Structures are given as C-alpha cells and as structure tokens.
Amino acid sequence: MKTQKLNREEIFAPGRLVHVDESRNLAIRNLSAEDLHKGDVFFSQARPMMLDRWLSDMEQEKSVFLVARMGSRYAGSCALDADPYKKYEAAFICFLYVLPKKRGSGVGGTLVDSAIRVVRDLSISAVELLVHSDEGMDSVAKRLYLRKGFEEKAPENGFGELMIRRV
Ligand SMILES: CC(C)(COP(=O)(O)OP(=O)(O)OC[C@H]1O[C@@H](n2cnc3c(N)ncnc32)[C@H](O)[C@@H]1OP(=O)(O)O)[C@@H](O)C(=O)NCCC(=O)NCCS
C-alpha cells in the first residue's frame, strides 16, 4: 500500500497515529505526554527519566519514539535516533522491545516497518542498528532485521553487530 509522505512537523508530532492494523487491534503512535502519565511503557518502568528525554528529543526533531498498543494495552516500542546534526548519514534504531506475551505476532516487525517509513519520509538514505551479541547471531531479532532488508555492515565488536538497511 502506498502511503502519503509526511512532513517534518507531522513526523515528530507527539501522539501521532503512525500505523493501524484493525485485524490485530494494533495501533502504533508517537510517544506522547499522556504515555508518560500512563506509566505502562516498558522504558518508564525501567528508567523513568528516559521517556522524558525521548519526548524532549522528539520536540527538538531529533528522535521518534514509537509506542505499539493492542487495544489500550502497551505491547512494545521502538526508538529511532534521527538527529540531522550527527555526522553519519543514517538514522539509528536504538531500542526495539516487545512485551514477552505479545511476541511472535508481528508487533516487532510492524514497529520496524514504521521506523523505516519515518526514515524514508525524512529523506534519510539509510537506517542502522546494533544487534547485541548476547542474543546470538541467529536470534529472533536478527532474523527479523534480515527479513526487513537489513544487511550486516560491520562484524561483532563487543557492543554488537552493526546492520544497515538502505531506504
Ligand atoms: C526481537 C523482538 C522485538 C521481536 O518482536 P516480535 O513482536 O516477536 O517480532 P515479530 O512477531 O514481528 O517476529 C518474530 C517472529 O514471529 C513470527 N511472526 C510474525 N508475525 C506472526 C504472526 N502473525 N503469527 C505468527 N508468527 C508471526 C515471525 O515470523 C518471527 O519468526 P522467527 O522468529 O522465526 O523469525 C522481541 O523478541 C523482543 O522484544 N526481544 C527482546 C528485546 C530485543 O532483543 N530487542 C532487539 C535488540 S537488537
């Protein structure tokens, strides 16, 4: 399905609906101040200050933090660093997480698709990420990224393996 290209203001708008899949009752939205108060987003439990930071980075048009919900319930999230002032020319997926009980039904894949769409609409030519070594090279995450068109860019270096997808 061809989707209309969004402008910068729309891309970074808090709470914007990014993707909806009625058959799975799945909706993906940009992080909003409301999410901070709901307190159910994984990151808010792990590190309360981080969501504030992502929201502020979104307001400064540096990052997009996507929140997936099934119905009203939190299912997963994906953070994309798209800071245009950084030297490298790629955006970076720096956080992808799906609640264990929601895994294996396409939430992670849909979050990655949505992040790729954001990168495309920002006219950034590539998106990169690190797959962490402790998950093993045939991890669910790596298989997902390969399926979504990512390729190995640099081998494991202690932090993880760098992967890239041209957009
Ligand atoms: C990696 C992670 C985000 C994947 O999320 P997910 O929602 O399970 O991902 P998907 O459902 O899109 O794909 C995972 C598997 O489910 C399968 N799947 C996708 N849609 C499906 C559906 N509708 N029905 C059944 N299976 C489905 C996929 O084929 C895939 O199978 P595979 O493991 O054989 O490749 C999740 O496991 C996670 O949060 N892990 C911990 C954090 C992490 O590792 N993050 C990545 C850091 S690099």
The ligand as an ORCA input file, in Angstrom:
! r2SCAN-3c Opt
* xyz 0 1
  C      13.096     -9.001     18.921
  C      11.648     -8.675     19.258
  C      11.466     -7.158     19.263
  C      10.726     -9.283     18.180
  O       9.399     -8.870     18.440
  P       8.139     -9.728     17.890
  O       6.934     -8.905     18.093
  O       8.155    -11.073     18.476
  O       8.519     -9.809     16.323
  P       7.620    -10.429     15.166
  O       6.417    -11.079     15.752
  O       7.420     -9.382     14.153
  O       8.596    -11.529     14.561
  C       9.110    -12.550     15.413
  C       8.715    -13.938     14.930
  O       7.306    -14.091     14.924
  C       6.877    -14.524     13.630
  N       5.602    -13.887     13.316
  C       5.435    -12.632     12.850
  N       4.137    -12.397     12.662
  C       3.492    -13.516     13.041
  C       2.120    -13.880     13.098
  N       1.165    -13.031     12.702
  N       1.811    -15.089     13.589
  C       2.771    -15.947     13.991
  N       4.094    -15.646     13.956
  C       4.426    -14.463     13.479
  C       7.936    -14.059     12.700
  O       7.969    -14.865     11.526
  C       9.135    -14.239     13.542
  O       9.523    -15.600     13.480
  P      11.043    -16.063     13.513
  O      11.494    -15.887     14.930
  O      11.005    -17.484     13.119
  O      11.837    -15.190     12.564
  C      11.239     -9.263     20.640
  O      11.552    -10.632     20.668
  C      11.931     -8.581     21.818
  O      11.446     -7.564     22.318
  N      13.071     -9.133     22.284
  C      13.790     -8.578     23.416
  C      14.457     -7.256     23.063
  C      15.364     -7.384     21.853
  O      16.027     -8.378     21.649
  N      15.358     -6.317     21.029
  C      16.188     -6.238     19.856
  C      17.512     -5.645     20.232
  S      18.670     -5.708     18.882
*
